[in-house]
Amino acid sequence: MKLLEKIKTKLLVLIVAVWSWLNLKAMGDRAHALWTRMGQKWRNTKLHQKLMAMEPLPRRMIIMLCGVLLLLGLIFAFNQSKTIMIKYFISGMGLPPATVSTMEIGTSEWQPKLSSVGNVRAFRGVELSTELAGLVAAVLIKSGQDVKEGELLIKLNDTSDIAQLNSLKAMADLAKVINERDRQQLAIQAISKNVFDTSAADAKSKQAQVEQQIALVAKKNLKAPFSGRIGIVSINPGQYVNSGDKLLTLQTLDPIFVDFNLPQNNAEQIKVGQEVEVTTDAFKDASFIGKITAVSPKVDTNTRNIQVEARLANPDKKILPGMFANVNIKLGDQVKLLTLPQTSVTYNPYGSTVFLAKSTGKKDKQGKDILEAQQVFVTTGATRGDQVAILKGVEEGATVVTSGQLKLKNGTPLIINNKVQPANSPNPKPQE
């Protein structure tokens, strides 16, 4: 059977070859006949007769020039036809499809608020130092200790000052006794009024010296001017300190202040007593509620910002002075807004745009709608985390391209792949 199949195949090939050869021969004969008739007509023309009447050299030159012109014409015609065919095939192919991710735009409830960044400041805070120089006799506190107002913190050596105070007290007591004796003698006219006045003035002077020395001794005792928490204590007994040296810090941590700035165009929205929510990077999952206690009565001429002060309760003393804080001021009730991921909006100098996935009304081989890109202008509003509010340009329920729009233009066919979506969280958190 296989041998018969091979013989049959070879016979068919031979028949096709003979038939093709006969057709080519017939076409060749027809072409030869056509060429002969055209040559005969050319020889009967006046142009041929004039050409043959010319000298051989000019005739060859003219024939050569005609051939060159004919060749150039053929080359030009070939290039033009090639360009036309390429344009024809490209226009017939259309735009290549692009793979994008999409989502339906919907509404979310947003809390209108003003946001700013600020610095935490202690309710009361001071770097403590002494007015007088001297040797440290005793350090009565430890680092990080909470102290009360008036509590003794550091004591300088005041032995000589106390001895001087005792001497002045003795002199003051003597001056007082002398003045009292002169009073009695003045009553019986034993001394003059001038002597009594002199002894009275001397008694007052001696008492003033005593009070001055008492104040000097008190300056050798560093006491807490208010209640708060002591910082790092690096002072040791026996150490000599100069007047004005910063010895330690004292901070009142509860309550605590947050200072921040807002643009001048928000001046009308800021009022004393408004509630603020404060978060810090140190406590990412915690928020602290406070109220605005003061608004600066002037605008900074350099930044055109208004300084605002808020007061927070800090019973656990978690927030520390100098911390960086994020401040949010709530304004009114919640509102519904259309929101999109910020990656879906293309920001340009001439306006912000998004791409919509529109149905062409056609079906693919699987029976699904064929979608194409349509670019529209939008008006964006406030941002919140990864989201941006859309105020104008699209309607709720529209399918918006969320990623891959950089390779799109109007009419580009779309292939939807929503396996990976861009971040769209109102409260994004740093990834570990």
Residue pairs with C-beta under 8 A, 6 or more apart in sequence:
42 48
51 59
51 62
51 63
52 59
54 62
94 413
95 409
95 411
95 412
95 413
96 412
96 413
97 412
97 413
97 414
97 415
98 373
98 404
98 407
98 408
98 412
98 413
98 414
98 415
99 404
99 414
99 415
99 416
99 417
100 355
100 357
100 373
100 401
100 402
100 403
100 404
100 405
100 408
100 414
100 415
100 416
100 417
101 401
101 402
101 403
101 404
101 416
101 417
101 418
101 419
101 420
101 421
101 422
102 357
102 399
102 400
102 401
102 402
102 414
102 416
102 418
103 340
103 341
103 344
103 399
103 400
103 402
103 418
103 421
103 424
104 397
104 398
104 399
104 400
105 338
105 339
105 340
105 390
105 394
105 395
105 396
105 397
105 398
105 399
105 400
106 338
106 339
106 396
106 397
107 336
107 337
107 338
107 339
107 396
108 336
108 337
108 339
108 387
108 426
109 334
109 335
109 336
110 334
110 335
110 336
110 337
110 339
110 382
110 384
110 389
111 330
111 334
112 330
112 331
112 332
112 334
112 335
112 382
113 328
113 329
113 330
113 331
114 262
114 266
114 269
114 270
114 328
114 329
114 331
115 326
115 327
115 328
115 329
116 260
116 261
116 262
116 308
116 326
116 327
116 329
117 260
117 324
117 325
117 326
117 327
118 258
118 259
118 260
118 261
118 278
118 310
118 324
118 325
118 327
119 258
119 259
119 260
119 322
119 323
119 324
119 325
120 256
120 257
120 258
120 280
120 319
120 320
120 321
120 322
120 323
120 324
120 325
121 256
121 257
121 258
121 259
121 321
122 228
122 251
122 252
122 253
122 256
122 257
122 321
123 252
123 253
123 254
123 255
123 256
123 257
123 311
124 226
124 228
124 250
124 251
124 252
125 228
125 249
125 250
125 251
125 252
125 321
126 225
126 249
126 250
127 246
127 248
127 249
128 153
128 222
128 225
128 246
128 247
128 248
128 249
128 250
129 243
129 244
129 245
129 246
129 247
130 154
130 156
130 219
130 220
130 222
130 241
130 243
130 244
130 245
130 247
131 219
131 243
131 244
132 156
132 216
132 219
132 220
132 243
133 240
133 241
133 242
133 243
134 156
134 157
134 158
134 220
134 240
134 241
135 156
135 157
135 238
135 239
135 240
136 154
136 155
136 156
136 157
136 235
136 236
136 237
136 238
136 239
136 240
136 241
137 155
137 156
137 157
137 158
137 237
138 154
138 155
138 237
139 153
139 154
139 233
139 235
139 236
139 237
140 152
140 153
140 154
140 155
141 147
141 151
141 153
141 154
141 230
141 233
141 248
142 230
142 233
143 230
143 231
143 232
143 233
144 229
144 230
144 231
144 232
145 229
145 230
146 227
146 228
146 229
146 230
147 153
147 224
147 227
147 228
147 229
147 230
147 250
148 224
148 227
149 224
149 225
149 226
149 227
150 223
150 224
151 223
151 224
152 221
152 222
152 223
153 222
153 223
153 224
153 230
153 248
154 221
154 222
154 235
154 247
154 248
155 220
155 221
155 222
156 220
156 221
156 222
156 241
157 220
158 217
158 220
158 221
161 213
161 216
161 217
161 220
162 217
164 213
165 210
165 213
165 214
165 216
165 217
168 206
168 209
168 210
168 213
169 210
171 206
171 209
172 203
172 206
172 207
172 209
172 210
174 206
175 199
175 202
175 203
175 205
175 206
175 207
176 203
176 206
176 207
178 199
178 202
178 203
179 196
179 199
179 200
179 202
179 203
182 191
182 195
182 196
182 199
182 200
183 196
185 191
185 196
186 192
186 193
186 195
186 196
222 247
224 250
225 250
226 250
226 252
227 252
228 250
228 251
228 252
228 253
229 250
229 251
229 252
229 253
229 317
230 248
230 249
230 250
231 248
231 249
231 250
231 251
232 248
232 249
233 248
234 248
235 241
235 247
235 248
241 247
251 320
251 321
253 314
253 317
253 319
253 320
253 321
254 313
254 314
254 315
254 317
255 311
255 312
255 313
255 314
256 311
256 312
256 314
256 319
256 321
257 293
257 309
257 310
257 311
257 312
258 276
258 278
258 290
258 309
258 310
258 311
258 312
258 325
258 327
259 307
259 308
259 309
260 307
260 308
260 310
260 325
260 327
261 300
261 303
261 305
261 306
261 307
261 308
262 270
262 305
262 306
262 308
263 304
263 305
263 306
264 299
264 304
264 305
264 306
266 306
267 299
267 306
269 329
269 331
270 292
270 295
270 306
270 308
270 329
271 292
271 295
272 292
272 293
272 294
272 295
273 291
273 292
274 291
274 292
274 329
274 330
275 289
275 290
275 291
275 329
275 330
276 289
276 290
276 291
276 292
276 310
276 327
276 328
276 329
276 330
277 287
277 288
277 289
277 327
277 328
277 330
278 287
278 288
278 289
278 290
278 310
278 312
278 319
278 325
278 326
278 327
278 328
279 286
279 287
279 288
279 325
279 326
279 328
280 286
280 319
280 323
280 324
280 325
280 326
281 324
282 318
282 323
283 318
284 429
286 318
288 312
288 313
288 314
288 319
289 312
289 313
290 310
290 311
290 312
290 313
291 310
291 311
292 308
292 309
292 310
292 329
293 309
293 310
293 311
294 308
294 309
295 306
295 307
295 308
295 309
296 306
296 307
296 308
299 305
299 306
300 306
300 307
310 327
312 319
319 325
337 381
337 389
337 390
337 391
338 389
338 390
338 391
338 394
338 396
339 384
339 387
339 388
339 389
339 390
340 354
340 387
340 388
340 390
340 400
340 402
340 424
341 386
341 387
341 388
341 402
341 421
341 422
341 423
341 424
342 383
342 386
342 387
342 388
343 386
343 402
343 403
343 422
343 423
344 354
344 400
344 401
344 402
344 403
344 405
344 422
345 352
345 353
345 354
345 378
345 380
345 388
346 352
346 353
346 354
346 405
346 406
351 377
352 377
352 378
352 379
352 380
353 375
353 376
353 377
353 378
354 375
354 376
354 378
354 390
354 393
354 394
354 400
354 401
354 405
355 373
355 374
355 375
355 376
355 400
355 401
355 405
355 408
356 373
356 374
356 375
356 376
356 394
356 398
356 399
356 400
356 401
357 371
357 372
357 373
357 374
357 399
357 400
357 401
357 414
357 416
358 371
358 372
358 373
358 374
359 369
359 370
359 371
360 369
360 370
360 371
360 372
361 369
362 369
362 370
363 369
363 370
364 370
370 413
371 399
371 413
371 414
371 416
372 411
372 412
372 413
372 414
373 401
373 405
373 408
373 409
373 410
373 411
373 412
373 414
374 410
374 411
375 408
375 409
375 410
376 393
376 394
377 393
378 390
378 391
378 392
378 393
378 394
379 390
379 391
379 392
379 393
380 388
380 389
380 390
380 391
381 388
381 389
381 390
381 391
382 388
382 389
383 389
384 426
385 425
385 426
385 427
385 428
386 422
386 423
386 424
386 425
386 426
386 428
387 424
387 425
387 426
394 400
401 408
401 414
402 421
402 422
402 424
403 420
403 421
403 422
408 414
